[in-house]
Amino acid sequence: MHMAHGLRAGLSGIATLVLLTACDMPVAQVGTDAAQSPAPAAQTSAVPSSESQALRAYFSAVQASQLRQGLLRRDGGGPDTPYTATMLARNFEQIAFFNEVSLPGRGAGSETRLRRWAAPVRLKPVFGRTIPTEQRIQDRRDLRAFATRLDRVTGHPVSVGAAQPNFYVAFASEDDRAEVLDEIGEALGVSLDVLGTLSRDTYCAVVTFGGDDGAAYQAAVALIRAENPALLRLSCIHEEVAQGMGLPNDSPSARPSIFNDDDEFALLTSHDEALLRMLYDEALRPGLRRDDARAIVLNLARQATGEEPAS
């Protein structure tokens, strides 16, 4: 469900973008301190623009079509989606050690070092002025529930509403996206112009920022288009926040998984939980190369599938 485009941030470091589209988006990195949270946007009841209304109709049609085809599953996988330790290790390598898009000086699908957060992840929802109160309540509830799940699965601190946020999740429409991104960009001291122009089939996106070595993330911004219907909106929360944890690529062989362009699954699966658990295992560390991590990854995959007891 992703296509990504490389970008160069205004500060030192590397930036990578990941998009969730009608079919997905990766990560940006810069040395910067997470700044203060932007003030909440005042709510308005203005009639949506024709562009926003058209986009809402398009996304609703996409979701309806996918559901008719049996896609956007919410069951997390089952007997019809078995996977072995070898398959899990292969998928981890493809998703954690490769970029989905071209980066400056590298080709699409280029190999990268292991990337993840070292500091606690402090999520902050930010809403455009056009987002109704009821929707804001639901989005906060969904984001908080997913943060709790990520905290449990990874063993790494993930929370919503803490002071000094470092992972902003913006819910914005065509009519207020620019001002929301300006507020967050000012808070972080970075340009978010790359999120300002999105193709119609892009549901959402995430940009992550880290040090020059590209290993430990320091900040991230996920953008979720307010025109998405309920299930695609929730799917965006799951995929973009999960990718922002350090899984920048997709793999057509990953199943059951949201890290796959086929849209079969809408929400995080048992397979994806295993990937995240492996990513944050103390046996791995940010900056590792794939060849150096291969034996560790296979051992972790065997533990995850029960093919080898945990040591």
N, C-alpha and C positions, 0 to 999 in steps of 0.2 A: 504494500500500500504506500510505498514511498518513492519519491524522486528527490534527489538532493543536488544542490549547486554549491560549489566552493565560493568563498569570499575572503577578502582580506580586510580585517578590522582596522580602524583608525589608530589603534594603539599597537604596541609591540606584541607579536605573537601570531598565531594562525587562527582563522575563523572557518568554521564548516557549518553548513546549513542543512537541515533535514525537513522534508515536506511530506505530510500525509495527504495523498491525492486520491482522486477517483481511481485510482489504482492503488508517496511517503517522503522524510527530511533528516541530516546529520548534525554537526557540532562546530562551534567556534571557540577560539582560545585567545585570551589576552591577559596580560598581567594587570590586574585592577582590583581595587577594594570594593566590595559590595557596599553601595551607598544607602542613603535613607530611602524608605518606602515612599512612593509618590502618594499624594493626597487622593482620596477617593473622588472619582468624577461625580459631579452633580447629575442626578437623573433627569431626563427630559422625556416628554411624551410626544415629541415631534413625529409626524408621519414618516416612515422609512422612505428613502429615496427609491426611485425606480430600479436602480442598480442593485440595491439591497433586496428589494422584493423579488427581483428576477433570480438572484442568487439563492434566496430561500426556497423558491419554487424548484430550482434545479437540484439542490441538495436533497430536498424531500423526494423528488422523483428518483434520484440515485439510490437513496436508502430503500424506497419501496421496491425498486427493481432488484436490488441485492437480496432483500428478504424473500422475494418471490423465487429466487434462484437457490435458496437455502444457505445463503452466505450470512456474514455477520453473526456467526454463532456465539453464544454466550455460555456454553457448557464447559469451557476449559479443556475440551478434548475428552476422549473416552476410548472404548474398546476398538473403535474404527480408526484410531490414530496412535498406534503403538510406536514407540521409539526405543532404540537400544543405546547403550553407553557410547558405542562407536558413532552412532548418528548424532547424539547429543554433543559429543566432543567436536565433531565436524561442524555442526551448526554454530557452536560457540566460536570456533576459530573464524568462520566466515562472517559472523555478526560483530564480534568484538575486535577483530584484528584487521578489518578492511574498511576503507571509506566507500560510501555509496556513490560519491560523486567526485568530480575532478577537483583537485586542490592546486594552488599555484605551484608549478614545477613538477606536478605529478599527474598521472593519468587517472581516469575514473576507475574505481575499484582498486586503487593502490593500497598496498599494505601499510599498516600503521602500528604504533605501539599500543599497549593496553591503556585505556583511559577510564578513570572513575573519580569520584569525589573522595577527598581526604577529610575535609571539614564536614560537619553535620549539614545536611540539606535542609534549608529553611524556606519552605514554599510560601508564596504570597499571591493570592488571587487579586487581580486588578480588573475592574469592569469599566467598559465604555459607558457613556452617559445614556445610551439608548437601551441598556439592559434592564428589564423590569425587576422589581424587588423580588418577586417570587422566583424568577430564574436565578438571581444572584444567590438566594438561599439554597436552591438545589445545587448549583455549581459548587458552592462552598462545601456542602455536605458530601458531594461526590469526590471532590479533591481531598477532603480530610479523610474519607474512608480509604481512598487509594494510598494516601501517604502512610496511614496506619499499616496497610498491607505491605507496602515497600519496606517500612521499618522492620516489620516482623520477618519478612522473607530474606532481606539482605543482612540483617544484624547491624546495619549502619543507621545512625540517627536520621530520620526523615520526619519532619513535622510541618504543620501549617500554622501561621499566625505568630511565629516567634519574632523577637526583635531582630533587626538587621537581616532582612531576607536576602537570600542569594540566588533564589530560583523563582522568578516571576512567572505567573501563568495569567496571560491576558485574554480576557473574553471581550471581543470587540467586533463591531459590524463594519460594513463598508463606510458607514457615515461617521464613525468615531475612531477608526483604527489609527489614523495618523496622530491624533492628539494623545491617545493612550501610549503609543510607541515613543512619542516625544517625551512623555512624562517618565517612562521607565528608562529610556536612554539617558536622560539627564540624571536620573538617580544613580545609574551605574557608571556614567561618564563614558558611554560608548555610542556609536551610531547604529541604529537599527533600521537603516534605510532598506536593507535587504528584505525586510519583512513588509515593506510598504507597498510593493507591487507584486501581487500574487495572481497566478492564472486561475481561471474559473474553477478548474477541477482540483484545486488545492484546498483541502478541508482545514488544515492546520499545519503548524511548523514549529521547530525548536532550534534555537541557536545557543551554543554553549561557549563559555569563555574560560581560558585557563592560562597557565604559564607558558613560557616560550618552548618548553620541552613537550608541550601538548599532552601531558600525562594526568596531572591532577586538576580537575575543574575547580574554578573559583566562583563562577556565576553562570546563570542560564536564563533564557527567556523563551517561553512557549507561547505561541499565538494560536488561539482557537476562535475560529470565525463564528460569530453569534448567529449567523444564518443557518447553521447546522441544526437538523432535527435532533431529537433527544438521544437516540442511540449513537449516531455519528458523533455527536458532541461528547458523549461519555467515552466512546472509542478514542477520540482525540486526547482526552485526559490520560487514558491508559497508555496509549502508544507514545505520545510526545514526552510525557514525564518519564516513562520507562527508558526511552532512548536517551533522554537527557541524563540518565544515571550512568551511561557509559557503553551503550550498545548501539553504535552508529549505523550499522549496515542492515540490509535485509538479505535473506537467502531463499531462493525458490524451493529448496529442499527442506526448510524448517517447517515442521508440522507435528503437533498442533501449535500454531504460533501467530502472533500479531506481527512478527518480524518477517513478513512475507507479503509480496505484492498481490496475492490472490484474493484478499478480503474475506477469506473463509471465516476467520475469527475476528470478532469485534473487540473482545476484552482479553486481558492477560490470561494465559493458559498455565497449566501445570508445567509444561515444557519451558515456558518463559520464566516462571518462578525459579526453575532449576538453573537457567542461564544467569539470572540475577544473583542467586545464591553463590554460584561459582565465581561470578565476577568480583564479589566482595569477600571471598574466602581469603583468610590471612596467608594461605599458601601462595597466592598471587599478589603482585604489587604493581602500582602504576608505573608505566614505562617499560614493562617487559615486552620483549619481542616474541612473535609467535613461535619461532623455533625453540626458544629458551623455555617457553611455557607449555609446549605440547605434552610432555609426559605428565606434568601437573594437571593439565586440563583433562586428560584421559582418566587419571585417577579420580578426580573430582566427579567426572561424569559417571564412573563406575559406582561411586558412593551414592550419587543421586538416584541411580536406577536400581540400586540394590544388587548390582552384579559383583560388587566387591565391598566388604564391610569397611566402615570408616575406621581409620587408624586412631 
